[in-house]
Amino acid sequence: MTESTPVRSTTPRETPRQVRPRTEGWTQKVDAEGKPLLQFAAPKKGMPPAHLADMTPEQRVEKVKALGLPGFRAGQLEKHYFQHYTSDPAQMTDLPASGREELVHEMLPNLLTEVRRLETDRGDTIKFLWKLHDGALVESVLMRYPGRITLCVSSQAGCGMNCPFCATGQAGLTRNMSAAEIVEQVVRANRLIAEGGLGDPRRVGHDDERVTNIVFMGMGEPLANYNRVMQAVRTMVDKKHGLGMSARGITVSTVGLVPAINKLAAEDIPVTFALSLHAPDDHLRDEMIPINSRWKVDEALDAARGYFDKTGRRVSIEYALIKDMNDHAWRADLLASKLNERGRGWVHVNPIPLNPTPGSVWTASEPAVQNEFVRRLNEAGIPTTLRDTRGKEIDGACGQLVATEEDREVAASVAIEA
């Protein structure tokens, strides 16, 4: 090191304003020791009826045969559901009229009842509130961007990770969603797009628009519902028996379940992996992200680097910038140092201004502060892009998805579709 080489400090030279994580307007669930409660196991509740998207292609054929029909009917059902986005027997005229409704009811039972939808961004962002078979409520958000259409899907009803700044975590975990309930969010979004619900497809030059990108950033911790999420992903990327999407267009996010990250790396499905970090130091992250009590920052980053080593897919680091809590310049330096210690070219940082939730005592960083945070990361050689915040006006942005009291009141008046 020469005398002219700038020295970057990774600790504060003077004490900046430091806001500590706390809750307001709700009580955080704690365990017997008074620590934030983590719910890994979903409560034992009845799962939805078995659906074609819950089965392997072979199981679909066997189920159709068990219903007294030739196995090739399974392929016809797949085409109607995954390519034409329909579960309506009346539209399946290639199936025999006799017994058609019974077959469709058995193979494609209704899973989601739309309670309501909210729109913003001139119709380019739509938030759906869905009622599941048991009355549980989940949300998904559809967003049109130039050249792509992204759907933010839920993987659990509620969430058991108990992060105090996330509206979803305030409600706790109701249950895991089935693979088919996850896939159905995509199919229903594609149906809406095909019907012109996201704007006239002709304005973008073609009539076969559909969801191109999936982000598992809706309700729930995806890796806490690992098997069903991966089954849903396999169905999404299956070109012969599923939706035929690109794995590279699917992002699986986690707050840091290290064993599950390692398992995901071994799946041989090149999805994009995103780690919701939010703090580079254990002292703060222990308070912000309760899972950090199990697996510390360095362990999560090691697992993230391992994902890159195994798949060659660049990892995303998600970082919600919260005023006076985690947006200090020295934390940007520390984050850059920790990422660079693990090599270059393996990671991209996505800071996003916090989307405040009802009752929250926190707010987004000041523009000058967030710009300095981003500048320091980029200057240190870490590719960093401030993320677009879509859907704030309809509480559809990251960390805002939660079934409100108003949602529950509206849902109570909506009958579950048979």
Phi and psi in degrees as a GROMACS rama.xvg file:
@    title "Ramachandran Plot"
@    xaxis  label "Phi"
@    yaxis  label "Psi"
@TYPE xy
-89.1236  167.77  THR-2
-66.3334  -23.2757  GLU-3
-87.5695  -7.09904  SER-4
-70.0803  124.162  THR-5
-66.6473  141.158  PRO-6
-103.246  125.65  VAL-7
-98.6141  125.08  ARG-8
-85.6469  135.16  SER-9
-109.596  13.0138  THR-10
-132.652  150.022  THR-11
-68.2496  130.422  PRO-12
-78.9776  -26.4308  ARG-13
-135.029  154.326  GLU-14
-74.7578  110.385  THR-15
-80.601  169.05  PRO-16
-63.1444  128.249  ARG-17
-126.97  111.28  GLN-18
-88.0802  132.895  VAL-19
-92.8478  145.209  ARG-20
-61.663  132.909  PRO-21
-156.824  167.604  ARG-22
-109.066  155.883  THR-23
-147.465  129.995  GLU-24
90.0916  -5.40619  GLY-25
-155.587  161.285  TRP-26
-108.245  121.843  THR-27
-71.9148  133.152  GLN-28
-70.1587  136.984  LYS-29
-128.062  159.395  VAL-30
-89.6771  -171.078  ASP-31
-62.8493  -23.2368  ALA-32
-93.0909  3.52421  GLU-33
83.1418  8.24191  GLY-34
-89.9571  152.255  LYS-35
-53.2559  131.217  PRO-36
-75.1393  132.168  LEU-37
-109.493  127.562  LEU-38
-109.25  102.062  GLN-39
-88.7298  -42.1973  PHE-40
-88.3084  129.524  ALA-41
-73.5795  146.22  ALA-42
-56.3421  144.992  PRO-43
-73.2065  105.56  LYS-44
-137.001  158.539  LYS-45
-65.5684  127.844  GLY-46
-81.6138  162.589  MET-47
-67.4177  166.3  PRO-48
-61.0898  147.977  PRO-49
-59.2943  137.378  ALA-50
-128.102  154.399  HIS-51
-49.3412  -38.9728  LEU-52
-75.0501  -6.381  ALA-53
-87.6086  -10.497  ASP-54
-107.92  154.558  MET-55
-74.5814  161.711  THR-56
-54.0403  -37.6548  PRO-57
-67.8629  -39.6793  GLU-58
-66.9197  -32.8612  GLN-59
-63.6679  -44.0021  ARG-60
-62.0126  -45.2545  VAL-61
-63.7638  -38.295  GLU-62
-65.9116  -42.2033  LYS-63
-63.4945  -42.166  VAL-64
-62.889  -38.8571  LYS-65
-64.3023  -24.1017  ALA-66
-86.6073  4.86124  LEU-67
88.3771  19.147  GLY-68
-121.029  158.226  LEU-69
-65.6211  148.445  PRO-70
-60.0459  -28.1404  GLY-71
-65.7307  -15.6377  PHE-72
-63.522  -26.5713  ARG-73
-61.1856  -41.1578  ALA-74
-63.8197  -36.7112  GLY-75
-65.9396  -41.0354  GLN-76
-63.3997  -41.1107  LEU-77
-57.9935  -44.0498  GLU-78
-63.9755  -43.4817  LYS-79
-61.8741  -43.457  HIS-80
-77.9211  -49.0174  TYR-81
-86.5687  -22.3431  PHE-82
-107.688  -34.4826  GLN-83
-106.474  -3.44565  HIS-84
57.2791  40.5058  TYR-85
-128.029  146.29  THR-86
-121.186  17.142  SER-87
-89.888  114.163  ASP-88
-56.3307  -32.3124  PRO-89
-62.9834  -23.7404  ALA-90
-91.1692  -1.02711  GLN-91
-105.196  63.4323  MET-92
-71.8925  -10.7089  THR-93
-81.8192  -6.40543  ASP-94
-93.5621  147.51  LEU-95
-60.7888  135.77  PRO-96
-59.6621  -38.4914  ALA-97
-72.0193  116.908  SER-98
84.8382  2.27294  GLY-99
-63.0066  -46.8956  ARG-100
-63.5165  -38.6084  GLU-101
-65.2594  -41.3309  GLU-102
-62.3181  -47.8664  LEU-103
-64.7118  -39.4578  VAL-104
-62.3774  -38.2613  HIS-105
-73.5704  -38.038  GLU-106
-93.3155  -29.4369  MET-107
-129.711  58.4244  LEU-108
-64.2734  150.665  PRO-109
-67.2039  135.321  ASN-110
-116.371  -33.3086  LEU-111
-123.242  129.106  LEU-112
-108.678  121.227  THR-113
-71.9675  124.193  GLU-114
-88.942  -47.8966  VAL-115
-167.454  166.776  ARG-116
-135.644  146.576  ARG-117
-123.693  142.1  LEU-118
-122.078  150.181  GLU-119
-152.739  -174.002  THR-120
52.4153  43.7183  ASP-121
56.9129  35.5572  ARG-122
88.7898  -1.41761  GLY-123
-84.9887  -7.83063  ASP-124
-129.911  126.107  THR-125
-130.029  128.963  ILE-126
-106.547  129.533  LYS-127
-104.944  138.567  PHE-128
-109.095  120.099  LEU-129
-111.054  143.878  TRP-130
-108.145  124.173  LYS-131
-84.8976  175.701  LEU-132
-60.4172  -27.1723  HIS-133
-101.224  10.4881  ASP-134
91.7766  -8.01275  GLY-135
-63.2279  148.153  ALA-136
-114.259  135.202  LEU-137
-137.612  164.46  VAL-138
-130.534  154.18  GLU-139
-142.038  155.211  SER-140
-128.901  126.375  VAL-141
-105.532  130.195  LEU-142
-135.364  126.58  MET-143
-93.783  127.155  ARG-144
-120.477  164.283  TYR-145
-58.2977  117.626  PRO-146
85.4498  -1.52103  GLY-147
-158.114  159.919  ARG-148
-127.19  123.1  ILE-149
-111.545  138.662  THR-150
-119.531  123.703  LEU-151
-91.1733  115.391  CYS-152
-106.94  154.135  VAL-153
-95.787  148.486  SER-154
-120.345  -11.4903  SER-155
-141.762  152.686  GLN-156
-85.2122  108.075  ALA-157
83.0949  -166.526  GLY-158
-157.288  142.589  CYS-159
-100.884  7.82146  GLY-160
-85.0959  -15.5356  MET-161
62.1781  32.8429  ASN-162
-73.3838  124.157  CYS-163
-67.1598  -20.6321  PRO-164
-95.2381  3.23548  PHE-165
-108.567  124.956  CYS-166
-61.188  -37.6606  ALA-167
-62.0678  -40.5924  THR-168
-66.9367  -21.2214  GLY-169
-66.0568  -27.7662  GLN-170
-84.288  -14.5815  ALA-171
76.5953  -179.921  GLY-172
-95.9435  122.5  LEU-173
-85.5619  -54.9231  THR-174
-170.531  164.724  ARG-175
-72.2005  150.26  ASN-176
-91.666  151.614  MET-177
-76.2697  163.474  SER-178
-57.7496  -42.3837  ALA-179
-68.1347  -35.5699  ALA-180
-63.3104  -34.8683  GLU-181
-69.4278  -47.989  ILE-182
-63.7358  -37.6036  VAL-183
-60.1105  -30.4648  GLU-184
-60.481  -38.3916  GLN-185
-71.6095  -44.6683  VAL-186
-62.0564  -42.4108  VAL-187
-67.3422  -35.9726  ARG-188
-64.9076  -42.6632  ALA-189
-63.4206  -37.1452  ASN-190
-63.4547  -44.3417  ARG-191
-61.7466  -42.9589  LEU-192
-61.3548  -45.2328  ILE-193
-62.5606  -30.1772  ALA-194
-87.7942  3.06907  GLU-195
87.24  13.2308  GLY-196
-72.3708  -13.569  GLY-197
-109.459  25.952  LEU-198
102.284  160.022  GLY-199
-65.2366  116.055  ASP-200
-55.8981  -26.0839  PRO-201
-65.8557  -22.4923  ARG-202
-70.8101  -17.297  ARG-203
-105.675  6.85061  VAL-204
98.7045  -4.22935  GLY-205
-155.64  161.316  HIS-206
-102.015  0.990498  ASP-207
-110.824  36.0707  ASP-208
-60.8518  149.643  GLU-209
-160.119  174.531  ARG-210
-61.9798  128.065  VAL-211
-106.265  -24.8045  THR-212
-131.051  137.704  ASN-213
-117.605  133.356  ILE-214
-122.478  122.378  VAL-215
-82.9516  70.8039  PHE-216
-130.612  18.147  MET-217
-84.6169  -147.389  GLY-218
-65.1316  138.746  MET-219
100.803  161.778  GLY-220
-99.7612  106.01  GLU-221
-54.0355  -41.6251  PRO-222
-77.0372  -7.25664  LEU-223
-84.2938  -10.3391  ALA-224
-121.48  48.484  ASN-225
-56.0862  -54.4381  TYR-226
-62.1291  -42.2038  ASN-227
-72.851  -35.9312  ARG-228
-63.3167  -44.6284  VAL-229
-67.9512  -35.227  MET-230
-63.1137  -40.7361  GLN-231
-63.8252  -42.4546  ALA-232
-61.6994  -43.8761  VAL-233
-60.5488  -38.1165  ARG-234
-68.7352  -37.3201  THR-235
-62.911  -37.8615  MET-236
-93.8655  -9.15489  VAL-237
-68.9598  115.181  ASP-238
-81.1645  -20.5779  LYS-239
-97.9494  -38.0593  LYS-240
-122.56  14.2804  HIS-241
-143.82  -147.818  GLY-242
-83.389  -15.777  LEU-243
67.6432  32.323  GLY-244
-83.9505  164.931  MET-245
-84.3745  132.143  SER-246
-61.6194  -30.1818  ALA-247
-68.6321  -17.3639  ARG-248
-90.8775  5.40984  GLY-249
-111.875  126.271  ILE-250
-112.591  123.885  THR-251
-106.275  123.083  VAL-252
-110.354  150.88  SER-253
-149.829  153.716  THR-254
-84.2808  -5.1241  VAL-255
127.233  43.4449  GLY-256
-82.7666  90.8737  LEU-257
-57.5933  -48.7565  VAL-258
-58.2406  -37.1926  PRO-259
-72.1325  -31.7908  ALA-260
-62.27  -44.9431  ILE-261
-63.2091  -37.0984  ASN-262
-67.0027  -41.528  LYS-263
-61.5271  -38.1798  LEU-264
-62.4612  -26.8083  ALA-265
-90.9225  2.53504  ALA-266
-75.0937  -20.686  GLU-267
62.5582  34.8394  ASP-268
-124.388  110.71  ILE-269
-77.6934  57.306  PRO-270
-71.7176  161.14  VAL-271
-79.2157  134.644  THR-272
-108.616  133.195  PHE-273
-126.192  130.066  ALA-274
-105.952  118.722  LEU-275
-82.3167  96.9369  SER-276
-92.2304  -59.7268  LEU-277
70.4156  -12.8781  HIS-278
-161.647  138.028  ALA-279
-91.4877  -7.32997  PRO-280
-115.656  137.227  ASP-281
-61.8656  -33.1794  ASP-282
-57.1023  -44.345  HIS-283
-82.6059  -41.0835  LEU-284
-67.1195  -28.8637  ARG-285
-56.1852  -36.0957  ASP-286
-84.1588  -34.8036  GLU-287
-79.5379  -40.9569  MET-288
-124.921  96.6356  ILE-289
-54.4329  -27.055  PRO-290
-63.8365  -17.9622  ILE-291
-65.3069  -14.9571  ASN-292
-71.0247  -20.5098  SER-293
-95.1235  -48.8171  ARG-294
-130.881  117.122  TRP-295
-75.6322  172.972  LYS-296
-53.5836  -50.6032  VAL-297
-63.3181  -36.2142  ASP-298
-65.6669  -42.2686  GLU-299
-65.1344  -41.6301  ALA-300
-68.6672  -35.6442  LEU-301
-62.4346  -41.9355  ASP-302
-65.7944  -39.2209  ALA-303
-63.4153  -43.3749  ALA-304
-63.2978  -37.483  ARG-305
-62.3826  -34.2311  GLY-306
-63.5294  -43.2313  TYR-307
-62.771  -45.1314  PHE-308
-60.5248  -36.9309  ASP-309
-78.362  -38.1881  LYS-310
-107.994  -21.3942  THR-311
76.0369  5.45895  GLY-312
-92.9981  125.897  ARG-313
-63.8759  136.388  ARG-314
-88.9619  144.442  VAL-315
-102.254  136.193  SER-316
-107.185  116.601  ILE-317
-90.6609  136.437  GLU-318
-145.851  104.344  TYR-319
-78.3598  117.301  ALA-320
-82.8407  116.844  LEU-321
-116.723  128.29  ILE-322
-55.3229  124.979  LYS-323
62.836  11.907  ASP-324
-110.717  -56.7916  MET-325
-129.656  13.2576  ASN-326
-103.014  16.6615  ASP-327
-69.2639  146.211  HIS-328
-58.5614  -37.8398  ALA-329
-66.4068  -26.7153  TRP-330
-73.7167  -33.0785  ARG-331
-62.2614  -42.5404  ALA-332
-63.8118  -42.5094  ASP-333
-65.0322  -43.1888  LEU-334
-60.036  -46.3722  LEU-335
-59.384  -42.2448  ALA-336
-62.6316  -45.3446  SER-337
-65.2396  -38.1539  LYS-338
-70.8284  -41.7646  LEU-339
-69.1802  -27.8283  ASN-340
-59.9604  -25.3774  GLU-341
-99.2976  12.7031  ARG-342
109.404  178.581  GLY-343
-115.462  152.903  ARG-344
81.0539  7.19267  GLY-345
-106.077  -3.78154  TRP-346
-146.492  152.983  VAL-347
-135.832  135.794  HIS-348
-102.687  132.689  VAL-349
-117.732  86.0291  ASN-350
-71.3617  149.358  PRO-351
-143.309  129.01  ILE-352
-58.2979  136.085  PRO-353
-55.8323  136.989  LEU-354
-95.8507  104.102  ASN-355
-61.0443  146.932  PRO-356
-110.383  158.825  THR-357
-55.3917  129.908  PRO-358
86.3908  -3.28511  GLY-359
-73.9126  142.4  SER-360
-91.1876  -1.24293  VAL-361
-108.2  162.486  TRP-362
-146.379  175.825  THR-363
-71.2147  155.93  ALA-364
-62.6422  154.351  SER-365
-66.0974  145.14  GLU-366
-51.785  -42.4705  PRO-367
-65.3916  -35.0315  ALA-368
-70.8459  -45.8206  VAL-369
-65.3101  -36.1096  GLN-370
-65.6338  -37.7357  ASN-371
-67.1975  -38.6881  GLU-372
-59.5283  -47.8289  PHE-373
-64.9973  -41.8949  VAL-374
-60.2401  -44.1698  ARG-375
-64.1031  -39.4693  ARG-376
-65.4554  -47.7527  LEU-377
-61.5906  -40.5794  ASN-378
-63.1  -30.6599  GLU-379
-81.6425  2.06557  ALA-380
90.6212  12.8378  GLY-381
-98.9717  112.63  ILE-382
-57.5487  123.924  PRO-383
-137.948  130.535  THR-384
-133.321  123.997  THR-385
-67.8035  124.79  LEU-386
-78.2092  147.019  ARG-387
-70.2744  138.075  ASP-388
-106.221  106.372  THR-389
-102.357  144.304  ARG-390
84.3005  10.6968  GLY-391
-59.6645  -35.8586  LYS-392
-65.6395  -21.4356  GLU-393
-117.044  22.7903  ILE-394
51.599  42.5151  ASP-395
-113.783  9.51794  GLY-396
-87.3678  173.495  ALA-397
-55.1561  131.674  CYS-398
82.3019  -0.969648  GLY-399
-104.173  -4.78781  GLN-400
-77.5413  116.187  LEU-401
-161.432  146.398  VAL-402
-80.6916  109.976  ALA-403
-80.8908  172.47  THR-404
-61.735  -38.4476  GLU-405
-62.8464  -41.6164  GLU-406
-59.0689  -44.3909  ASP-407
-65.1709  -36.6103  ARG-408
-65.8207  -43.8608  GLU-409
-64.5815  -43.7247  VAL-410
-62.409  -33.6148  ALA-411
-61.9066  -24.3902  ALA-412
-93.3902  -1.32611  SER-413
-104.654  120.982  VAL-414
-76.2089  140.877  ALA-415
-69.2758  128.651  ILE-416
-69.1839  139.214  GLU-417
